[in-house]
């Protein structure tokens, strides 16, 4: 029961941290907005809540001297996965801070990056928060007011990781993987604890209508290219004859 509970909690944390990374990518792009900044704030706080719950549960289990050798090996494997997830969260929080400082919404010091990203990020944030519809209630200056809180939370996450290393000493290189390298990439189904399964939660499946429109646009672009090429050849021939 303890192992399944830990796996479920870790899977929830992985889902939220993956969604947070997905949102960070949109920062400073043409998809950036006040709603995105609020989504980032709520998602990272959710990730930190789950991180505390994971740390408490796994620390208690790993300090238990009565657990079997096989159970300890499994908990150590989950601990390494948890530590990796925390490291990624800290990296993305630092990246979010840097980009948010460079691209304030109200008084931009730089133009937004033309990344080609369009559309709302609400669906990703809603999945991270496990809700159907996101509610937005942040102040208009959240893009600058939240930066101090983010700086504080980055320090807290860093301190949490240091405490984790002090309380539970698990060498990552001593933990044996349960799958071969790249096994999740060969699987045709989504695996709950695999990186592929986590990332797929944050990705939208392409719609048939969008695929059809994309095909029509490619054909149209090809026709235009051929027409321009023919015109260029005709003009070149006329220029040669006139000279």
Secondary structure, DSSP 8 states (H G I E B T S, - for coil): -HHHHHHHHHHHHHHHHHHHHHHHHTTTBTT--HHHHHHHHHHHHHHHHHHHHHHHHHHHHHT-TTS-HHHHHHHHHHHHHHHHHHHHHHHHHHHHHHHHHH--SSS-SS--B-----S--HHHHHHHHT-SS------TTHHHHHHHHHHHHHHHHHHHHHHHHHH----GGGS--SS-TTHHHH-SS--TTSHHHHHHHTS----HHHHHHHHHHHHHHHHHHHHHHHHHHHHHHHHHHH-
